Amino acid sequence: MITKQALGNTLFGMADILRDKVEDYKSYILSLLFFKRLSDNYKWEIEHGIQDFKNEYGVEPNQKQKQKIINDKHDFIIPEDCFWENVRKASLDRKNSALNKAVNAIADVNIALKGIINTVRWNEPSPDGSGGKRLHPEVLSLLVNYLDAVDLSNQNASVDVLGDSYEYLIKRFADENKGGTTAGQFYTPQEVVDVIVSYLKPQKGCSLYDPTCGSGGFLINAAKYIKRNTGKQKNIRLFGQEDVWNTWAISNINMILHGLDASIKKGDTIKDPKFTEVDDPLAIKTFDFVMANFPFSQENWWKNGEPEKDKKGRAVTKKDGSPKINYPGKADFNEPYERFDYGIPPFSNGDYAFLQHIVASMNEDGKAGVVCPQGVLFRGQPEKTKEEDGQNRKADDEYLIRRGFLQGSVNKDGEFVQGINIIDAIVFLPENLFYGTTIPGAIVFFNKNKPKERKDKVLMVYAAKEGWYKEEPNMNVLLPQDILRISTILESWGDIETSKEWIASQKTHLRTLIQEDLDFKKEEIELDTQEDIELAQEKLKKAEEVISAKKAEGKKPTQGQLNNLQKVKGALEKTIVLKKKRLADKEDHAEKERVAIDEVENELLIMLADPILRKRYFSVVDMEELEENEFNLNIPRYVDTFEPEEEIDLKEAVEGYKASLKAENSIDELLAKLLDVENVVDESPSELVETIL
C-alpha cells in the first residue's frame, strides 16, 4: 500500500513539471489524479467482484453474471476506450485529444461527474494562435508517464490515503500562493477549522452545510470528527455551495476521493442559493450545523451597483485603482428569499449578507461557526440625537443588524419581533492568519437555542494575545498549544473543573496529532533523501570495485582512485549525517510541542484561578455590559488586551542611574582633556597620553 507521503510527493512532483506551463495548474493535477483513480479502481472492482463470486459459489461467473458484477460494483461508468491506458498508449500528437475525449465521455454517461472530471479542457488550443495546444503534448505525456507508475486502486491506495494526499496537495498549493487571493478562495487553515469543528461537535445523523465551501475543508473535517466519535464517517449529511467553477470541481473530487456522499452545488450563494425547500423554492433550507469562511467584505454582492462615470463617460476610480461603484437606494429592494430579518446590509460590503444567510440556514436548534473580518464586530454607529452628539444621526444598517443578532430582530417600526441573543461566542484571531489577506479575522459562533444560563451572555476569547501564535515570514500560524488555549476557554467558559476535564481529553488528542505529523515529516525526509543515499552508495560501490579489481590484478590502486574512494565515502557520510540531523530536528520540534502543551496546561489552570489574570484572556459579557457599549463587540472593550509592562526593581534602577551619571562625568572629563591639547603640544606622545589619562 502506498503511503500518503509517497503519493503526496508524487503529486507535487507533477506540480514541478507543470509550474509556469499553465495557469491554475492545481486543477490539471487534481483532475488527472481523479481520472486515474476512477480508471484504476474500475478494473480492481471488477476483479474483486469476480473473486468474491468465485469464493461464494466455487465457479467462474458466466458472461451474464460478469456483466451483472460490472453493473453492480461501480459507482461510475467508464465507456470503452476511455480508460487511463487508452490515453497512455495514444501517440504524442493524439495524447491531448485522447484525454479530452475520455473525460468528456465519462462526464456524459455520469451526470454526477459533469463539469467535475472534465473541468480542464485538455485539447484547448494555444492562445498565441500558433496552432499548438495550451498544454504541450510533451508536457502532458510526461505527466501521464509520471503518474502511471502509481496504482491508485483500492488495492494500493485506500480512501484515507488518497483523501489525505489530496488535502495535503491542496494545502501545498495554498502555501505557494499565500499572498494571492486565489488561495483564500479554496483553503481555510486547518487549525481554524479544528477550533470550529471541535466546539460545534457535530452529532451522528446531523446535517451540515457550508455556503462557501471552497475545496470542502469544513465538510471533510466534520466527517472525520464523526468518524472518530462514531466509527463511521458517513454518519453525517453534507451540503455545500461554491461559486468558482474550478474550486467547485475540486470540492466534488475531494468528497468522492474521501468516500463521502455530499451534495456540492455550483452558484452564487447570495444571489442564487441552491439549497431551498422542495415545496417552496424561495424558502431557505435549514441545517443542524453551518460552518463557513465566506469572502471578506465582498463589494457589490447583489450585483446592482453601476460604475460611476465622469462627464466624459470615463470610469471614476478609487485611490487603489478599483472602479467607484454607485448603488441604488434600499427603498425598493426586495430580497426574494427573506433572509434579511435583521436589516438590509450595505450593497458595498457583503459581510452581513453572508452572516444573515448563514443565520437563515440554521434550524431552530441550529449552531454555526463562521470566520469573518473583525470589522463586523464594531462597524456601524447607533442612533444619536442632536443633544447627544450634535448630529441627529440615525443608526446605520450594520449596527442594527449586529444589535439584532444580540437582542432579536425588529419590524419596520423598530419593535422587537422576538427577543433572542443568537451570538454564543467570539474568538478574536491574530492578523495575517488567512490566505489572501493580512487583516485580522474572528470566529463568531451562533446558537439559536443557547443554554438558559448563557442566553444573555457572550463569551469573548482573545486569541491574538502575544505568544498565542507563531509568527512566520509570510503568515502567522496557530500551534497545537494555541489550539488548546482557545478550545479550553471555549469549552469551559471559565469553569476550572470543566477545563481540567477538557485539557485531559485534548492532551491525548493533540499528542496523537503531533506524533502523526512527526511520522509524516520523517517519512517525507526518508523519501526525500532515499535517492541521494542510494546514488551515493552506488558510487561508493563502484569506487570499491575499481580498487578491488586493481588488487585482484596484484596492482596498487592509483592515488586518484584512493582519493575518489575517500571522496565518495565522505559524500555518503555527509548525506547520512544531514538526514539524521533533519530527523533529529523534527524529533526535537515535536518534543518542544509536547512540552509546550504541558506548559499551557499549567498556564491555563493558574489563569483560571486568578480573577484579575482571567481578564487578559477572555470575558463572559452580559447583556447589560453590551448595551452600555452600544453593542460594539470590539475586544478591548471587554478584555484587557494591553500587555503588562515589565516590573522594574526601583533600587536597582537608581543604582544603574548613578553608575550612568558617573560614567558620563568621566567621559566629559576625558573630552575636556582631549580638547585642551594646545596646552600640551610640546609633550612627547607618551607624555600626552599620561596627561590625558
TADASUL-V339419 format. One record per residue. RES is the residue in one letter. BURIAL is b if it has 24 or more other C-alpha atoms within 12 Angstrom, else e. Layout:
res = {RES	RES}
burial = {BURIAL	BURIAL}
This chain:
res = {M	I	T	K	Q	A	L	G	N	T	L	F	G	M	A	D	I	L	R	D	K	V	E	D	Y	K	S	Y	I	L	S	L	L	F	F	K	R	L	S	D	N	Y	K	W	E	I	E	H	G	I	Q	D	F	K	N	E	Y	G	V	E	P	N	Q	K	Q	K	Q	K	I	I	N	D	K	H	D	F	I	I	P	E	D	C	F	W	E	N	V	R	K	A	S	L	D	R	K	N	S	A	L	N	K	A	V	N	A	I	A	D	V	N	I	A	L	K	G	I	I	N	T	V	R	W	N	E	P	S	P	D	G	S	G	G	K	R	L	H	P	E	V	L	S	L	L	V	N	Y	L	D	A	V	D	L	S	N	Q	N	A	S	V	D	V	L	G	D	S	Y	E	Y	L	I	K	R	F	A	D	E	N	K	G	G	T	T	A	G	Q	F	Y	T	P	Q	E	V	V	D	V	I	V	S	Y	L	K	P	Q	K	G	C	S	L	Y	D	P	T	C	G	S	G	G	F	L	I	N	A	A	K	Y	I	K	R	N	T	G	K	Q	K	N	I	R	L	F	G	Q	E	D	V	W	N	T	W	A	I	S	N	I	N	M	I	L	H	G	L	D	A	S	I	K	K	G	D	T	I	K	D	P	K	F	T	E	V	D	D	P	L	A	I	K	T	F	D	F	V	M	A	N	F	P	F	S	Q	E	N	W	W	K	N	G	E	P	E	K	D	K	K	G	R	A	V	T	K	K	D	G	S	P	K	I	N	Y	P	G	K	A	D	F	N	E	P	Y	E	R	F	D	Y	G	I	P	P	F	S	N	G	D	Y	A	F	L	Q	H	I	V	A	S	M	N	E	D	G	K	A	G	V	V	C	P	Q	G	V	L	F	R	G	Q	P	E	K	T	K	E	E	D	G	Q	N	R	K	A	D	D	E	Y	L	I	R	R	G	F	L	Q	G	S	V	N	K	D	G	E	F	V	Q	G	I	N	I	I	D	A	I	V	F	L	P	E	N	L	F	Y	G	T	T	I	P	G	A	I	V	F	F	N	K	N	K	P	K	E	R	K	D	K	V	L	M	V	Y	A	A	K	E	G	W	Y	K	E	E	P	N	M	N	V	L	L	P	Q	D	I	L	R	I	S	T	I	L	E	S	W	G	D	I	E	T	S	K	E	W	I	A	S	Q	K	T	H	L	R	T	L	I	Q	E	D	L	D	F	K	K	E	E	I	E	L	D	T	Q	E	D	I	E	L	A	Q	E	K	L	K	K	A	E	E	V	I	S	A	K	K	A	E	G	K	K	P	T	Q	G	Q	L	N	N	L	Q	K	V	K	G	A	L	E	K	T	I	V	L	K	K	K	R	L	A	D	K	E	D	H	A	E	K	E	R	V	A	I	D	E	V	E	N	E	L	L	I	M	L	A	D	P	I	L	R	K	R	Y	F	S	V	V	D	M	E	E	L	E	E	N	E	F	N	L	N	I	P	R	Y	V	D	T	F	E	P	E	E	E	I	D	L	K	E	A	V	E	G	Y	K	A	S	L	K	A	E	N	S	I	D	E	L	L	A	K	L	L	D	V	E	N	V	V	D	E	S	P	S	E	L	V	E	T	I	L}
burial = {e	b	b	b	b	b	b	b	b	b	b	b	e	b	b	e	b	b	e	e	e	b	e	b	b	b	b	b	b	b	b	b	b	b	b	b	b	b	b	b	b	b	b	b	b	b	b	e	b	b	e	e	e	e	e	e	e	e	e	e	e	e	e	e	e	b	e	e	b	b	e	e	e	b	e	b	b	b	e	e	e	b	b	b	b	b	b	b	e	b	e	e	e	e	b	b	b	b	b	b	b	b	b	b	b	b	b	e	e	e	e	b	b	b	b	b	b	b	b	b	b	b	b	e	e	e	e	e	e	e	e	e	b	b	b	b	b	e	b	b	b	e	b	b	b	b	b	b	e	b	b	b	b	b	e	e	b	b	b	b	b	b	b	b	b	b	b	b	b	b	b	b	b	b	b	b	b	b	e	e	e	b	b	b	b	b	b	b	b	b	b	b	b	b	b	b	b	b	b	b	b	b	b	b	e	b	b	b	b	b	b	b	b	b	b	b	b	b	b	b	b	b	b	b	b	b	e	e	e	e	e	e	b	b	b	b	b	b	b	b	b	b	b	b	b	b	b	b	b	b	b	b	b	b	b	b	b	b	b	b	b	b	b	b	b	b	e	b	b	b	b	b	b	b	b	b	e	e	e	e	e	e	e	b	b	b	b	b	b	b	b	b	b	b	b	b	b	e	b	b	b	b	e	e	e	e	e	e	e	e	e	e	e	e	e	e	e	e	e	e	e	e	e	e	e	e	e	e	e	e	e	e	e	e	b	e	b	b	b	b	b	b	b	b	b	b	b	b	b	b	b	b	b	b	b	b	b	b	b	b	b	b	b	e	e	b	b	b	b	b	b	b	b	b	b	b	b	b	b	b	b	b	e	e	e	e	e	e	e	e	e	e	e	e	e	e	b	b	b	b	b	b	b	b	b	b	b	b	b	b	e	e	e	e	e	e	e	e	e	b	b	b	b	b	b	b	b	b	b	b	b	b	b	b	b	b	b	e	e	b	b	b	b	b	b	b	b	b	e	b	e	e	e	e	b	b	b	b	b	b	b	b	b	b	b	e	e	b	b	b	e	e	e	e	b	b	b	b	b	b	b	b	b	b	b	b	b	b	b	b	b	b	b	b	e	b	e	e	b	b	e	b	b	e	e	b	b	e	b	b	b	e	e	b	e	e	b	b	e	b	b	b	b	b	b	b	e	b	b	e	e	e	b	e	e	b	b	e	e	b	e	e	b	b	e	e	b	e	e	e	e	e	e	e	e	e	e	e	e	e	e	e	e	e	b	e	e	b	b	e	e	b	e	e	b	b	e	e	b	e	e	e	b	e	e	b	e	e	e	b	e	e	b	b	e	b	b	b	e	b	b	e	b	b	b	e	b	b	e	e	e	e	e	b	b	b	b	b	b	b	b	b	b	e	e	b	e	e	e	b	b	b	b	b	b	b	b	b	b	e	b	e	e	e	e	e	e	e	e	e	e	e	e	e	e	e	e	e	e	e	e	e	e	e	e	e	e	e	e	e	e	e	e	e	e	e	e	e	e	e	e	e	e	e	e	e	e	e	e	e	e	e	e}
